[in-house]
Structures are given as C-alpha cells and as structure tokens.
Amino acid sequence: MLLQATVRLVIAPLARLLYRPVVEGRENVPRRGPVILAANHLSFIDSVVIPLVAPRPVAFLAKAEYFRRPGFKGWLTRTCLTGIDAIPVQRGGHREARASLQLALDVLAEGRAFGLHPEGSRSRDGRIYRGRTGVAWLALASGAPVVPVAVLGTDRIQPIGARLPRLGKVTVRFGAPLHFTQPAGSVGQARRAVTDEIMAAIRDLSGQEPADGYNDLTTAA
C-alpha cells in the first residue's frame, strides 16, 4: 500500500504536469464499493493513465512477462505496475482467462475498483471493436456497477511498437454508471446484450468508428 500511495503522490502529479490530461466525469466514479471501469484500448499506457487520473485506486490485470523483465527498465516497469495496483496474470487459453476473471471478481469482492478493456487488446486502426463477454460475466457475477471510460490520444503518445512515450494530449472521459441484474432467461444472450450495451456507452464517449467484429488478439498482441 505504501508503494501505491508513493506512486500516486509522485508519478500522478508529474504525469499531469507533462501531459496536462483533460479529465471529464470523475464524479461518475463511485468513491466507495466495488466498481468496474470498462475502457477502450488504444495503447499500452491506457491501463496506466486511468489509475493515475481516477478519483480512487483502480486495479488492472497485466501480463506476467512485464514483471519479469531484466535490467533497469524491467525494474522501472515492475515498480510502476505495482504502484498502480496492477495484478500479474498468465496469458493463454480458456483456463487462464477464467483464472483472470476470478482474480477480478476477488478484487470486486473486497470493495475495490477494477479496470479492464473489453476489446481484449489494443486497436491497431483506431476503431473500436466488439467487446468480449468477460466484462458482462464480471458485472453480473459481482453486481458491481460498470463505468464506461474513453481514453483518447494515448495512441499518439505511445503507438504500438514504440519503446518510450512521447509528449501529447490525453483525454479521459468517465461515463455514467451502468447497472445490471442477473438475467431470467438465456445467460449467454444476456451476457452478449450487456456487453454490447457497455461497448455502445464507451463508443459514445470516445466517438470512435465501430468495427464489425472482434479485435484479432494474435496480431494485436
């Protein structure tokens, strides 16, 4: 907890000084209790920017490989990720995906905020892709409200393949919370409907052009 507090006290003001982010709708994030922040995904730093500008700590999942990188850069990455409450996870198949959702559910059960990108990976063309239903599973299983989030400009600050971030303008918009209840009918259809509603809210905030299908996790990784 000391490291998290230190990172927020040191890095957050520095980031605000360098990038002067425009933050809209912070009042839409509940200050207490479990909440899911569902955001679009344009850059690696999206999961860093959101915790730094949100009104409360937000936990994100991060690939375990980021925590094992050698050298000074590896240490810096581990320190920053740990400082923003990132949780290391193994990426893989269905079993790993279920384990990741359970970790997220545990975070919410503790009354904390959890962030995720329903598209699954970064958009390479700036469009917003169809959401995967893990976000709906999490919302329905936990009963936590979902706050849609749009992050804009991070794709210019750190494009895919860039090693270091550049200077640029960042905008983060927090939308009104969405509330969902357990469905009475088909669970699969309900999860799809909930996911589509969340993605529509994110799209309205970001103004991105919608893509027809899912983001290709293989080529976008």
N, C-alpha and C positions, 0 to 999 in steps of 0.2 A: 504493500500500500504506500510506503514511503517513496518508492521509486516512481509509482504512478503519479503521486502528488508532485514530486520534483519535476517530472517531465511536463506536466500540465503548467506548472509555475514558470518553467524556464523556456520550453520549446513553444508553447502556445503563444506567449507574447511576442517571441522572436518571429514566429510564422506570421502573426498578424502585422508586425512591423514591415516584414519583407514583401508580403503578398497582399496585404490590405483586403482580406476577403470580404465580400458582401454577404451577409448572413440574414436571411429572411425567415420569419415564422418560428423563431426559437421558443416562443410561448406555446407552440403546439406540442412540444415535447413534455410529457408529464414529468414532474420533478421527483416523484416517488413511485414505487411499484414497478412491476415488470412491464416492459415495452419493447416492441420490435421496430427497429429502424430499417426500412427496406429501400435501398437506393439503386439508382442506375450505376453503370460501371464503365468508365472511360479510361481509367489509368490506375496503375498500381497504388498511387498515393491517395486514391479515394478513401480507402479504409484508414488512412492516417488523418486526412483532412477532417472527416466527420467527427471523430472523437475530440479533436482539438477545438472545434467551434460549437459543439453541442453543449447544452447547459448542464450536463451530467456525464459521468464516465460511460463509455459505450464499449462493450467487448465485441471484437470481431474474431473470426477464425482466420488463421494464417498458415500457409504451408509450412510443415515442419522443417523443410530444407532451409528456410530463411533463418532458422535458429541455429543451424549447424555450419554456417559459412565461416571459413577461417579468416584470420588476419584482423586488422583494424576495422575494415569495412564490415566484416562479419560481426564483430563486437558492437559496432555502432548500430547495425541493423537490429541485433538482439535487444540492445538497450532500449531503442526507440519502440520496438514492438511490445516489449514487456511493459514499458512505461505507459503505453496507451491501452493496456489490458488485453493485448492480442493473445489468442489461445492457439498453440501449435496443434496441427492435425495432420494426419497422413492422408494424402490424396490417392484415390484409387477407384475401386468399383462400388457395387451396391452396399457391401458390408461397411466400408469406410464412410460412405455417405450417411448411412443410418447412425453410425457412431458419432458423426459430426452433429447430426440433428439432436442426438441425445445430450451431447455436451451443451448445445444451445438451450435445450429445454432445462438443463440443470441451472444455467445462468439465470433464466427467467424465474425458475422456482425460488431462487434466492432474492427475488425482487429487484433484479438489476436490469439494465438496458442491454439489448443485443442487436448488433447490426449485421446485415447481410445484403448480398447482391443477387436478386432472384434470377438474373440473366445467366448466372453461373460463371461467366468470365468476361473479360474486357471486350468492348465493342471495337472492332478494327476500322469501321467505316463511319462511326458517329451516329448510326441509327440505334434505336432501342429494340431489343429482341424480345421474343416471347419468354415469359417467366416460367421457371420450373417450379413444380408444386410443393417443394420443400417448405417454402415460406408459408403456404396455406396449412400444411400439416402442423407446423410450429404454432401458428396463430390459433388454430382450432384446438390443439392439444393443451396449450397453455392458458388460453383465454385472454392473453395479453393483447392490448390494442396495437395496431400497426400504424406507424407514422411514415407516410411516403416521403422520400427525400430525393431531391435532384441536385447533382453536383455538376457544375459547368466550368469549363476552362482547364481542367486538370489534364486533358489530353494534349493540350499545347504546352503545359508546364513540364510534364514527363510523358512523352509519347511512348508507345510500345517499342522497346529496344533501346531507349535512352538510358544511360547509366546514372546520370545525375539530373535533378530537377532544374528547370530554368525559372527565371522570373516571369511573372504573368498574373493576370487577374483570375480570381476564383470566386464563383458564386455558389452558395449553398442555400437551398430552399427546403424548409421543413413544412410539410403539408398538414392538414387537419387529421387527427387520429381516426382510423377506421376500426370498427368493432364488428366482430364476427362471433356467431354461436355455432355449436355443433349441429350438423345437418340432420334432418329427419329421414331423408331419402338416401340416394346413392352417394357414398363417401367420395368416390373418385370424381364424379361430376361436381360435387360441392367444392372439392379442392381446386378443380380447374376454374370454376367460377370465381372463387375467392382470389386466386392468383391473378386472373385476368382483371379483376376489379382493382387490385393493388397496382398492377402494371399500368393500367389506364390512368390512375392517380399520379404515378411517377411521370408518365408521359406528359400529362397536362402541366406538371410543374416544370419539366425540362424543355418542352417544345420540340423534342427530337422526332424525327421521322420514324414511324414504326416499320420494322422489318416483318416479313411474312412468317418466318419460322424461328427456330431456336438458334442461338449462337453456337458455333462449332467449337466445342471445348478442346478438341485436338489441335486445331490450327491456331486457336486464340491463346493457348496456354503459354 
